[in-house]
Amino acid sequence: MDAVAHAAMRASLSDDRVWAQLDTSQPDDWQPATLLSRDAPSDAVELLTEDGQRAVVPAARVVARNADDQAHTPDLAQLVHLSDPCLLHALENRYASNEIYTYTGSILIALNPWKAVESLYEADQLAAYRGQPLGALPPHLYALADCAYRGLVQEGDDQTILVSGESGAGKT
C-alpha cells in the first residue's frame, strides 16, 4: 500500500467502529468489530469482534462503520461511510423493519419482502404521496411515480423509469 493510500486508510479508521473481513474465503462476510490498535509498519490492525474474538488482519480488510443512529436511514446518500458493508447493513436493517424501500439520492431501491406488507399500497398511501417532493415522506414507489408523472404532465419533460432486478424478484 502506497503512502497516500495508507494515510487515507488511517483517516477513514479514525472511529473505532469498523467492519472487518475476517475470513478471506468468504469475501462478502463482513463482521462488526471495534478497532483496538494499528501497527503502521506492518499495515495490520487488531480488532475485537462483537462476539469477543480478537483478530489481527491487514488494514485493507477493514472499513469504517456508521453510527447506530444511521442504521435505518431512508436515504443511503446520507450515510457518513458508503462502503459495501455499510450500505448492506442499512438495507438489512430497513428490510428487517418491513421498510422495503430505500432511496439513494433520487434512485429507489426496492427489496422484495417475500410476504405481504400491511398497508403498503392502500389508497391513503397513494394520496399521501400525491404532489409531495421526493424525500418529503419515507421512500416509496408512489413517490417516484408521482414525481415522474408531475414531470411529464406539469413540466412536459420526458420521463424514464428503469426497473432492474433478478428474474422472479417481483418487478412486475
Disulfide bonds with the S-S distance in Angstrom:
none
